[in-house]
Amino acid sequence: MVPTMEFESYYGRNIVKPAPWKAEIPAYLFLGGLAAGTGLLASGGEMTGRAELQRNARLVSLAALSGSTAVLVKDLGKPSRFLNMMRTVKLTSPMSIGTWILTGFGGFTGIAAATEVAKMVLPRPAKAELAFILPAATRVSSWGAGAFAAPLAAYTAVLLSDTATPTWHEAYRQLPFVFVGSALAASGGAAMITTSVDECGPARNVAVGEQSSTWSPTPSWSGTSACWPSRCTRGAPAPTCGPRRCSRWRARRSP
């Protein structure tokens, strides 16, 4: 009679070696996601006239990106290994594509943060001389950082799932959602800490994963709360939208 089979590996060792990672890799993943999420929030703030959210998110994004790059280089051992990844573009390599995504996002984020610093420190005459350059640089850097933000948040998930570790490899369909969601949650929390309540409405929605159309320009009146569409369609009482009440609420309440 054939005995019951028992599985054993050679010399009792693990078939798959554990990842030889230290604290630098988790720090790189977190800071990279924070940089991507705040970069996306900054782009949204620039397009909707939320100057405070735009400034704070850009500065946080640059700080997080700098820390992420620093711990990545420390894990690699020397900066030349990172530069060697830029010698070629290999579409089948998540590491190669991720290097170029990180570089592109870093370039646009650096320009965006530089424009914000220039607005804060330059005297008025110098700002007048740069009246054409600063707005153009602000808009172009916003578009560029926003375009690279989502790939930056998701490529690390592809990098982890493209390994021999069974748990990560089998979760390759779910990991991008996990990484992008954590990036949005972290960036929303950072924006709520650094930005006033009047302008961080989109950050709150991003932090809790809501999908609402709060990316509307900031109201021009002062001393009143913004009229969010969600308040005008759920039977809520009349919103405080300044002298002119919300047209949606009036239409819903009219006989």
N, C-alpha and C positions, 0 to 999 in steps of 0.2 A: 504494500500500500504506500502511495506517495505521501510523504509527510507534508505538513502545512508549510508553505513557503514563507520565509521571513526575509525582509529586505535589509541588507546591510551594505554600507559603502566601504570603499577601500580604507583599511586601517582605522575605521570608525570616524573618519573625517566628514565634514559637511560637503555635500555635492556642490552647492553654490556658496562661494565665499562671501562673507558679509562685506558690505561696502566700507572701505577704509576711510570713512569721512570723520572729520573733526567738527568743531563748532563753526568753522568758516562757511561750510556749505549751507546749513540752516540759516545762518545770518545772510548769506548771499541770496537765498530764495526769498526770504522775507523782505529784505531791503529792495530787491529787484521788483517784487510785486508792489511794494509801497510806491516806488518811483513811477511805475507804469500807471497805477491808479491815480495818483496825484497829477501826473502829466495829462491824463484824460480829463480830469476835473478842471485843470487850468485851461485846457482848450475850450471846454464848455463855458467856463466863466468869461473867457475872452470874447466868445461869440455872442454872449447874452448880456454883456455890459456889467458883469459883476467884477469890478476892479479889485476889490479886496480878496475875493476868492481866487482870482487869477494870480495875483501877486504871491499870496501865501502858498498856494499849491505849487507854483513854479519853484519857489525857493526850497520847499520841502522835497520836491521831486529831485532837484539837483543835489541836495544833501544826501538823500537816500541813494541816488545813483552813484555818488562818489564813494559812499561807504560800501555799496555792493561791489563796485569794481575793485576797491581796495582789498576786501576779504577774498575775492576771486583770485586776484594776483597772488595774495599770500598763500592760498591753497595750491596754486600752480607751482609755487616755489620761486619763480623769477619772472619779471615782466616780459622777457623775450618770448616766453611760451605763448603768452596772449597775442603778441604781435605776429608770431608765426602763423596763427590761425587766420590772419588777414592776408596772407600771401596768395590765397586762392579762394574760390567759392565752390563748394561742393554741396550740391542740392540734396544729396542723399545723407548728409551728415548734419544732425541737429546741432552739434557743437559749432560747426562752421556757419550755419545759417544764424544761430543765436549770437555769434560774435558780431556779425554784420548788423543784426537787429539792435544789439546793445550799442554799437558804435553810432549808428544812425540816430537812435533815440538820444544818445548823449550829446551829439552835435546840436540838434535842434533844441534840446533842453538847456544846454549851455548858452545858446544865443538868447533864448527866452528869459532866462534868469539874468543875463547881462543887461537886457533892456529894462528889467524891473529895477535893478541896482542903479542904472543910469538915471532913471526917473526919480529915484530917491536922493541921489548924491549930487547930481549935476546942478549947477546954478541955472537960473532962469535964462540968461543969455545963451548958454551952451545948449539948452533945450530948444531954444528958438532956432538955432543953427541946424539942429538935427530934427526939425519938425517934420520932415518928410521921411527920414531914414527910420526913426524909431517906430512910427506906426506900421510901416511896411515890414520891418524886422519882427515886430510883435505878431502880425498876422501870419507871416510865412512860417515862423517858428511854431506858432500855435497849430497850424495845419500839419506840419511835419511831426511834431511830438505826438499829436493825436493819432496820426496814421501809424506810428511805430508803437504806441502804447499797448494796444491789444496783443500784437505778436510778442512783445516783450513779456507780458504777463503769462502767456500761454506756452511759449517755447520751452520753458523749463519743465513743464509737464511732459512734453514730447521727449525731452532729454532723459527724464527719469524712466519713462515707459519703454524706451529703447535700450533696455539693459537686460541682463540675465536674471535679475531678481524677479521671481515669479509673481509676487504680489503686485509690483509696479507694472510689470508687463501685461498682466491680465486686466488691469484697470486702465488701459490706455484710452478707452472711450470716455471714462469719467474724470480722469485727472485734469484735463484742460478746464473743465467746468469748476473743479475744486480750486485750482490755482487762480483762475480769473475771479472767482467769487471771493476768495481770500484777499486778493489784491484790491478789489473794490471796497471790501469791508475795512481794510486797514487804511486806505486812502480816505474813506468817508470819516473814520474816526479822527485821523490827523487833521482834516479840514474843519471838523467841528471843534477841535481844540484850539486851532489857530485863527478861526474866522468868526466874525460876529454872527449872531442868530439871524439877522436880516438877510444875509447873503449865503448862508450855508444850507438852505433848503434842499438843493440838489444833492449835497453831500449826505444829508440825513437819509434821503431816499436811496442813495447808492449804498450806504452802510447797511441798511436793512433789506436790500435787494428788491425794493419796490420799483415798479415801472409806471411812472406817471409823467405827465407833460409839464414838469415844473421848470423846464429850460426855457422859460419865457423871460423877456427883458425885465429888469427891475423896475417897479412902478416909479413914476416921476414925482408923485406926491410924497410928502414926508409925514411921519407920525401915524401912519396907518399900516395895517398888515397887508401882505400881498394876497391877491385873489387867486387861489389855486383852483384849477378846474375841478378837482375832486370834491371841493366844498360846494360846488354849484350844481352837482348832479345827484346828490345822495339825500336830498330832503333836508339839508342843514338849514339853520336859520339864516337870515340875511347876512352876508359877509360884510366886513368893514373894509370897503374898497374906495374910500375917499368920497368926494362930493357926488360923484356919479356912481350909483350902485351898479353891481355887476349886471350886464345885459342878459346873461343866461338866467340869473335869478329872477329878474323882472319878467322875462318871457315865460318862465315856469310858473310864476305866481299870478300872472295876469289872467283874468277870466276869459 
